[in-house]
Amino acid sequence: MTPRFRTAIRPSQQKIAEFYRRSHILRLALFGSVLRDDFSPTSEVDVLVEFEPGHTPGYFGMSGLAQELSPFFGGRRIDLRTPAGLSRYFRHEVLAEAEIQYAACRRGLRPRPQGS
């Protein structure tokens, strides 16, 4: 991801941490054009998310979570996916390229340090 867009869509860690806890999110990663040079001001943000066991929402729940995430990413459209929801034809590639942004730890959700 180019630095210009990385800065433009980086959500406030403090504000988004509460959303992650409330939504039972264990891990969140970005994939797709948001990580490439072809990411533009009109691009959607592809987000890969893993939930705590027993807390994976259904279709409408995922749609609601995507709408709630949008303001954290500059109001962009969010394409929210789980690993199981990815096509088997490209799941491996997405998992290999995904850049983890947040991961839960023992005492709650903590952002991953930059550059790790």
N, CA and C atoms as a LAMMPS dump frame, in Angstrom:
ITEM: TIMESTEP
0
ITEM: NUMBER OF ATOMS
348
ITEM: BOX BOUNDS ff ff ff
-5.0000000000000000e+02 5.0000000000000000e+02
-5.0000000000000000e+02 5.0000000000000000e+02
-5.0000000000000000e+02 5.0000000000000000e+02
ITEM: ATOMS id mol type element x y z
1 1 1 N 0.845 -1.163 0
2 1 2 C 0 0 0
3 1 3 C 0.889 1.225 0
4 2 1 N 0.566 2.212 -0.787
5 2 2 C 1.377 3.419 -0.815
6 2 3 C 1.167 4.203 0.474
7 3 1 N 2.208 4.913 0.941
8 3 2 C 2.091 5.66 2.191
9 3 3 C 0.929 6.652 2.203
10 4 1 N 0.653 7.294 1.07
11 4 2 C -0.425 8.275 1.011
12 4 3 C -1.763 7.636 1.387
13 5 1 N -2.075 6.469 0.83
14 5 2 C -3.347 5.814 1.136
15 5 3 C -3.291 5.1 2.472
16 6 1 N -2.14 4.601 2.856
17 6 2 C -2.001 3.95 4.158
18 6 3 C -2.41 4.935 5.251
19 7 1 N -1.936 6.165 5.164
20 7 2 C -2.27 7.186 6.147
21 7 3 C -3.734 7.586 6.043
22 8 1 N -4.225 7.69 4.822
23 8 2 C -5.591 8.162 4.612
24 8 3 C -6.64 7.207 5.161
25 9 1 N -6.36 5.92 5.208
26 9 2 C -7.392 4.986 5.653
27 9 3 C -7.082 4.342 6.993
28 10 1 N -5.977 4.703 7.629
29 10 2 C -5.639 4.082 8.907
30 10 3 C -6.62 4.575 9.971
31 11 1 N -7.431 3.674 10.517
32 11 2 C -8.415 4.091 11.515
33 11 3 C -7.762 4.388 12.862
34 12 1 N -8.436 5.183 13.672
35 12 2 C -7.977 5.473 15.024
36 12 3 C -7.975 4.179 15.828
37 13 1 N -6.821 3.801 16.34
38 13 2 C -6.702 2.538 17.07
39 13 3 C -7.58 2.514 18.31
40 14 1 N -7.653 3.609 19.012
41 14 2 C -8.444 3.656 20.238
42 14 3 C -9.931 3.484 19.94
43 15 1 N -10.427 4.188 18.933
44 15 2 C -11.851 4.123 18.608
45 15 3 C -12.245 2.762 18.052
46 16 1 N -11.39 2.214 17.211
47 16 2 C -11.76 0.956 16.562
48 16 3 C -11.6 -0.25 17.493
49 17 1 N -10.751 -0.133 18.512
50 17 2 C -10.547 -1.246 19.448
51 17 3 C -11.853 -1.631 20.134
52 18 1 N -12.649 -0.653 20.517
53 18 2 C -13.94 -0.949 21.155
54 18 3 C -14.862 -1.668 20.187
55 19 1 N -14.862 -1.236 18.928
56 19 2 C -15.675 -1.913 17.91
57 19 3 C -15.265 -3.378 17.787
58 20 1 N -13.952 -3.637 17.753
59 20 2 C -13.462 -5.005 17.624
60 20 3 C -13.883 -5.852 18.815
61 21 1 N -13.745 -5.322 20.021
62 21 2 C -14.145 -6.082 21.22
63 21 3 C -15.631 -6.382 21.191
64 22 1 N -16.422 -5.371 20.905
65 22 2 C -17.882 -5.521 20.871
66 22 3 C -18.323 -6.515 19.794
67 23 1 N -17.585 -6.573 18.694
68 23 2 C -17.932 -7.442 17.564
69 23 3 C -17.281 -8.817 17.64
70 24 1 N -16.518 -9.077 18.707
71 24 2 C -15.853 -10.371 18.914
72 24 3 C -14.859 -10.699 17.805
73 25 1 N -14.158 -9.688 17.316
74 25 2 C -13.179 -9.875 16.249
75 25 3 C -11.841 -10.285 16.858
76 26 1 N -11.314 -11.388 16.362
77 26 2 C -10.005 -11.863 16.804
78 26 3 C -8.876 -11.291 15.96
79 27 1 N -9.118 -11.189 14.668
80 27 2 C -8.065 -10.774 13.747
81 27 3 C -8.703 -10.032 12.573
82 28 1 N -8.018 -8.992 12.133
83 28 2 C -8.477 -8.239 10.98
84 28 3 C -7.277 -7.972 10.092
85 29 1 N -7.427 -8.235 8.804
86 29 2 C -6.35 -8.016 7.839
87 29 3 C -6.912 -7.34 6.6
88 30 1 N -6.055 -6.618 5.913
89 30 2 C -6.409 -6.001 4.643
90 30 3 C -5.84 -6.845 3.516
91 31 1 N -6.551 -6.871 2.391
92 31 2 C -6.051 -7.577 1.211
93 31 3 C -6.557 -6.859 -0.028
94 32 1 N -6.081 -7.286 -1.173
95 32 2 C -6.55 -6.717 -2.438
96 32 3 C -5.88 -5.411 -2.784
97 33 1 N -6.612 -4.547 -3.495
98 33 2 C -6.019 -3.328 -4.049
99 33 3 C -5.52 -2.368 -2.98
100 34 1 N -6.052 -2.437 -1.783
101 34 2 C -5.594 -1.544 -0.712
102 34 3 C -4.101 -1.742 -0.42
103 35 1 N -3.555 -2.886 -0.807
104 35 2 C -2.138 -3.187 -0.598
105 35 3 C -1.28 -2.926 -1.839
106 36 1 N -1.932 -2.497 -2.925
107 36 2 C -1.201 -2.321 -4.18
108 36 3 C -1.218 -0.868 -4.636
109 37 1 N -0.426 -0.602 -5.642
110 37 2 C -0.345 0.746 -6.202
111 37 3 C -1.611 1.16 -6.946
112 38 1 N -2.479 0.213 -7.314
113 38 2 C -3.69 0.582 -8.041
114 38 3 C -4.835 0.99 -7.105
115 39 1 N -4.583 1.091 -5.811
116 39 2 C -5.58 1.563 -4.857
117 39 3 C -5.822 3.043 -5.111
118 40 1 N -7.082 3.421 -5.269
119 40 2 C -7.404 4.806 -5.612
120 40 3 C -8.397 5.388 -4.603
121 41 1 N -8.658 6.669 -4.704
122 41 2 C -9.62 7.295 -3.791
123 41 3 C -11.026 6.702 -3.882
124 42 1 N -11.344 6.014 -4.971
125 42 2 C -12.673 5.418 -5.105
126 42 3 C -12.685 3.914 -4.83
127 43 1 N -11.535 3.35 -4.497
128 43 2 C -11.447 1.907 -4.254
129 43 3 C -12.142 1.52 -2.956
130 44 1 N -12.748 0.345 -2.97
131 44 2 C -13.275 -0.201 -1.725
132 44 3 C -12.118 -0.806 -0.942
133 45 1 N -12.357 -1.096 0.329
134 45 2 C -11.336 -1.696 1.175
135 45 3 C -11.724 -3.149 1.422
136 46 1 N -10.868 -4.07 0.993
137 46 2 C -11.098 -5.497 1.205
138 46 3 C -10.552 -5.872 2.57
139 47 1 N -11.427 -6.415 3.417
140 47 2 C -11.08 -6.718 4.799
141 47 3 C -11.362 -8.186 5.08
142 48 1 N -10.356 -8.856 5.616
143 48 2 C -10.474 -10.256 6.027
144 48 3 C -10.563 -10.261 7.545
145 49 1 N -11.576 -10.919 8.072
146 49 2 C -11.801 -10.873 9.514
147 49 3 C -12.061 -12.281 10.06
148 50 1 N -11.548 -12.522 11.257
149 50 2 C -11.81 -13.777 11.968
150 50 3 C -12.446 -13.421 13.296
151 51 1 N -13.454 -14.193 13.684
152 51 2 C -14.216 -13.926 14.894
153 51 3 C -13.911 -14.957 15.981
154 52 1 N -14.264 -14.589 17.207
155 52 2 C -14.175 -15.539 18.31
156 52 3 C -15.094 -16.72 17.989
157 53 1 N -14.727 -17.926 18.441
158 53 2 C -15.582 -19.091 18.195
159 53 3 C -17.01 -18.84 18.681
160 54 1 N -17.967 -19.193 17.828
161 54 2 C -19.372 -19.038 18.174
162 54 3 C -19.921 -17.637 17.961
163 55 1 N -19.131 -16.72 17.416
164 55 2 C -19.572 -15.341 17.232
165 55 3 C -19.488 -14.868 15.79
166 56 1 N -19.364 -15.782 14.831
167 56 2 C -19.325 -15.377 13.426
168 56 3 C -20.741 -15.003 12.993
169 57 1 N -20.937 -13.757 12.572
170 57 2 C -22.289 -13.334 12.175
171 57 3 C -22.696 -13.925 10.832
172 58 1 N -23.975 -13.901 10.573
173 58 2 C -24.499 -14.328 9.28
174 58 3 C -24.376 -13.217 8.254
175 59 1 N -25.046 -13.403 7.13
176 59 2 C -24.953 -12.454 6.014
177 59 3 C -25.328 -11.034 6.424
178 60 1 N -26.476 -10.873 7.075
179 60 2 C -26.929 -9.536 7.444
180 60 3 C -26.05 -8.936 8.538
181 61 1 N -25.564 -9.763 9.441
182 61 2 C -24.642 -9.284 10.468
183 61 3 C -23.337 -8.794 9.863
184 62 1 N -22.82 -9.529 8.887
185 62 2 C -21.587 -9.117 8.207
186 62 3 C -21.811 -7.795 7.469
187 63 1 N -22.963 -7.652 6.839
188 63 2 C -23.278 -6.414 6.125
189 63 3 C -23.325 -5.24 7.099
190 64 1 N -23.924 -5.451 8.248
191 64 2 C -23.979 -4.403 9.262
192 64 3 C -22.603 -4.034 9.785
193 65 1 N -21.76 -5.04 10.002
194 65 2 C -20.397 -4.776 10.47
195 65 3 C -19.606 -4.003 9.419
196 66 1 N -19.79 -4.342 8.157
197 66 2 C -19.099 -3.62 7.081
198 66 3 C -19.518 -2.149 7.084
199 67 1 N -20.802 -1.887 7.285
200 67 2 C -21.274 -0.503 7.338
201 67 3 C -20.701 0.23 8.551
202 68 1 N -20.585 -0.472 9.679
203 68 2 C -20.008 0.145 10.875
204 68 3 C -18.511 0.416 10.703
205 69 1 N -17.817 -0.423 9.944
206 69 2 C -16.381 -0.243 9.709
207 69 3 C -16.085 0.907 8.755
208 70 1 N -16.989 1.19 7.846
209 70 2 C -16.756 2.181 6.805
210 70 3 C -16.24 3.528 7.327
211 71 1 N -16.829 4.12 8.348
212 71 2 C -16.32 5.413 8.828
213 71 3 C -14.873 5.349 9.326
214 72 1 N -14.445 4.193 9.813
215 72 2 C -13.071 4.047 10.283
216 72 3 C -12.072 4.062 9.118
217 73 1 N -12.568 3.836 7.914
218 73 2 C -11.729 3.79 6.719
219 73 3 C -12.125 4.895 5.74
220 74 1 N -12.383 6.058 6.271
221 74 2 C -12.665 7.232 5.44
222 74 3 C -13.98 7.178 4.705
223 75 1 N -14.94 6.392 5.173
224 75 2 C -16.239 6.297 4.522
225 75 3 C -16.252 5.405 3.296
226 76 1 N -15.155 4.727 3.051
227 76 2 C -15.08 3.84 1.877
228 76 3 C -15.988 2.622 2.062
229 77 1 N -16.401 2.052 0.948
230 77 2 C -17.156 0.803 0.97
231 77 3 C -16.218 -0.29 1.467
232 78 1 N -16.721 -1.148 2.348
233 78 2 C -15.943 -2.233 2.918
234 78 3 C -16.463 -3.556 2.372
235 79 1 N -15.564 -4.349 1.819
236 79 2 C -15.901 -5.712 1.398
237 79 3 C -15.346 -6.615 2.492
238 80 1 N -16.229 -7.064 3.397
239 80 2 C -15.838 -7.816 4.581
240 80 3 C -15.99 -9.31 4.32
241 81 1 N -14.913 -10.046 4.523
242 81 2 C -14.898 -11.488 4.264
243 81 3 C -14.265 -12.24 5.43
244 82 1 N -14.676 -13.489 5.591
245 82 2 C -13.987 -14.402 6.501
246 82 3 C -13.188 -15.364 5.633
247 83 1 N -12.165 -16.02 6.185
248 83 2 C -11.427 -16.998 5.377
249 83 3 C -12.337 -18.064 4.773
250 84 1 N -13.308 -18.534 5.539
251 84 2 C -14.215 -19.562 5.031
252 84 3 C -15.116 -19.034 3.926
253 85 1 N -15.352 -17.718 3.904
254 85 2 C -16.214 -17.118 2.9
255 85 3 C -15.52 -16.804 1.586
256 86 1 N -14.219 -17.013 1.526
257 86 2 C -13.47 -16.785 0.294
258 86 3 C -13.609 -17.983 -0.642
259 87 1 N -13.601 -17.717 -1.915
260 87 2 C -13.652 -18.794 -2.904
261 87 3 C -12.434 -19.703 -2.764
262 88 1 N -12.657 -20.977 -2.892
263 88 2 C -11.537 -21.921 -2.813
264 88 3 C -10.543 -21.706 -3.95
265 89 1 N -10.978 -21.026 -5.001
266 89 2 C -10.117 -20.794 -6.148
267 89 3 C -9.057 -19.72 -5.893
268 90 1 N -9.311 -18.826 -4.945
269 90 2 C -8.31 -17.798 -4.664
270 90 3 C -8.059 -17.589 -3.169
271 91 1 N -8.628 -18.439 -2.324
272 91 2 C -8.441 -18.32 -0.872
273 91 3 C -6.966 -18.312 -0.49
274 92 1 N -6.188 -19.235 -1.044
275 92 2 C -4.78 -19.342 -0.684
276 92 3 C -4.029 -18.043 -0.989
277 93 1 N -4.296 -17.438 -2.15
278 93 2 C -3.623 -16.199 -2.523
279 93 3 C -3.991 -15.059 -1.579
280 94 1 N -5.272 -14.961 -1.232
281 94 2 C -5.71 -13.896 -0.325
282 94 3 C -5.057 -14.063 1.041
283 95 1 N -5.045 -15.283 1.556
284 95 2 C -4.449 -15.524 2.871
285 95 3 C -2.95 -15.234 2.858
286 96 1 N -2.3 -15.516 1.747
287 96 2 C -0.858 -15.279 1.642
288 96 3 C -0.529 -13.783 1.569
289 97 1 N -1.385 -12.999 0.915
290 97 2 C -1.09 -11.574 0.745
291 97 3 C -1.65 -10.694 1.861
292 98 1 N -2.61 -11.199 2.629
293 98 2 C -3.288 -10.384 3.642
294 98 3 C -2.293 -9.792 4.64
295 99 1 N -2.503 -8.532 4.953
296 99 2 C -1.64 -7.811 5.888
297 99 3 C -2.429 -7.575 7.179
298 100 1 N -2.056 -8.289 8.236
299 100 2 C -2.777 -8.203 9.505
300 100 3 C -2.617 -6.808 10.086
301 101 1 N -3.749 -6.238 10.47
302 101 2 C -3.773 -4.916 11.067
303 101 3 C -3.987 -4.979 12.58
304 102 1 N -4.811 -5.927 13.014
305 102 2 C -5.117 -6.085 14.429
306 102 3 C -5.254 -7.564 14.756
307 103 1 N -4.838 -7.897 15.944
308 103 2 C -4.986 -9.274 16.419
309 103 3 C -5.265 -9.233 17.911
310 104 1 N -6.172 -10.076 18.36
311 104 2 C -6.514 -10.138 19.773
312 104 3 C -5.345 -10.734 20.545
313 105 1 N -5.206 -10.323 21.776
314 105 2 C -4.211 -10.908 22.661
315 105 3 C -4.896 -11.24 23.985
316 106 1 N -4.159 -11.759 24.929
317 106 2 C -4.747 -12.211 26.192
318 106 3 C -5.626 -11.183 26.878
319 107 1 N -5.175 -9.952 26.944
320 107 2 C -5.91 -8.927 27.689
321 107 3 C -6.817 -8.1 26.797
322 108 1 N -7.166 -8.596 25.667
323 108 2 C -8.051 -7.863 24.78
324 108 3 C -7.363 -7.564 23.466
325 109 1 N -8.036 -6.817 22.661
326 109 2 C -7.536 -6.517 21.333
327 109 3 C -6.454 -5.467 21.403
328 110 1 N -5.355 -5.728 20.771
329 110 2 C -4.244 -4.792 20.714
330 110 3 C -3.819 -4.643 19.26
331 111 1 N -3.531 -3.424 18.84
332 111 2 C -3.038 -3.261 17.47
333 111 3 C -1.659 -3.87 17.339
334 112 1 N -1.398 -4.428 16.17
335 112 2 C -0.058 -4.925 15.884
336 112 3 C 0.86 -3.734 15.729
337 113 1 N 2.078 -3.821 16.23
338 113 2 C 3.027 -2.72 16.041
339 113 3 C 3.27 -2.48 14.56
340 114 1 N 3.451 -1.216 14.187
341 114 2 C 3.715 -0.869 12.796
342 114 3 C 5.024 -1.518 12.357
343 115 1 N 5.032 -2.018 11.131
344 115 2 C 6.238 -2.618 10.57
345 115 3 C 6.46 -4.067 10.938
346 116 1 N 5.492 -4.689 11.631
347 116 2 C 5.656 -6.11 11.971
348 116 3 C 4.824 -6.99 11.084
